[in-house]
């Protein structure tokens, strides 16, 4: 595994959907939510555009608890 690199927006959305996140709205950003069995709700967003920057990817990983390895 090397350094984290910017990813295509579509790939990030597919990763979120594979982890059970559902698209709830699309305005300036596309918002995704997932309700855990404990009742806790995880929320994140993906900006519109062609790529998602490394900074935003790290933010998404923190919010969603998806392992870093999924974003390589």
C-alpha positions as CSV (number, residue, x, y, z in Angstrom):
1,X,0.0,0.0,0.0
2,X,1.3,3.4,-1.0
3,X,0.1,6.9,-0.2
4,X,-3.5,7.7,-0.5
5,X,-4.4,9.4,-3.8
6,X,-7.4,11.4,-5.0
7,X,-10.2,9.0,-6.2
8,X,-12.9,9.3,-8.8
9,X,-16.2,10.5,-7.3
10,X,-18.0,7.4,-8.7
11,X,-15.6,5.0,-7.0
12,X,-16.1,6.7,-3.6
13,X,-19.9,6.5,-4.0
14,X,-19.6,2.8,-4.9
15,X,-17.5,2.2,-1.8
16,X,-20.0,4.0,0.4
17,X,-23.0,2.0,-1.1
18,X,-21.1,-1.3,-0.7
19,X,-20.9,-0.5,3.0
20,X,-24.6,0.1,3.3
21,X,-24.8,3.9,3.0
22,X,-27.8,5.4,1.3
23,X,-28.0,8.6,-0.7
24,X,-30.4,10.9,1.1
25,X,-30.0,14.2,-0.8
26,X,-28.0,16.0,-3.5
27,X,-27.3,19.7,-3.3
28,X,-23.9,21.3,-3.2
29,X,-22.7,17.8,-2.1
30,X,-24.3,14.4,-2.1
31,X,-25.2,13.3,1.4
32,X,-25.1,9.6,2.5
33,X,-26.4,8.1,5.7
34,X,-26.3,4.7,7.4
35,X,-28.0,3.6,10.6
36,X,-26.1,1.1,12.7
37,X,-27.8,-1.7,14.7
38,X,-27.1,0.3,17.9
39,X,-29.3,3.1,16.5
40,X,-26.3,5.4,15.8
41,X,-26.5,7.2,12.5
42,X,-23.3,7.8,10.4
43,X,-23.5,10.7,7.9
44,X,-21.0,11.8,5.3
45,X,-21.0,13.8,2.1
46,X,-19.2,13.5,-1.3
47,X,-18.6,16.7,-3.3
48,X,-19.8,17.0,-6.9
49,X,-17.0,16.9,-9.4
50,X,-14.7,14.5,-11.0
51,X,-12.4,13.6,-8.1
52,X,-12.4,13.5,-4.3
53,X,-9.2,15.0,-2.7
54,X,-7.1,13.2,-0.2
55,X,-8.2,15.6,2.5
56,X,-11.9,14.8,1.9
57,X,-11.2,11.1,1.7
58,X,-9.7,11.2,5.2
59,X,-12.7,13.1,6.4
60,X,-15.0,10.5,4.9
61,X,-13.0,7.6,6.4
62,X,-13.3,9.2,9.9
63,X,-17.0,9.8,9.6
64,X,-17.9,6.4,8.1
65,X,-15.4,4.2,9.9
66,X,-14.6,2.5,6.6
67,X,-11.1,1.0,6.6
68,X,-8.4,3.0,4.8
69,X,-7.5,0.0,2.7
70,X,-10.8,0.3,0.8
71,X,-9.8,3.6,-0.7
72,X,-6.7,2.4,-2.5
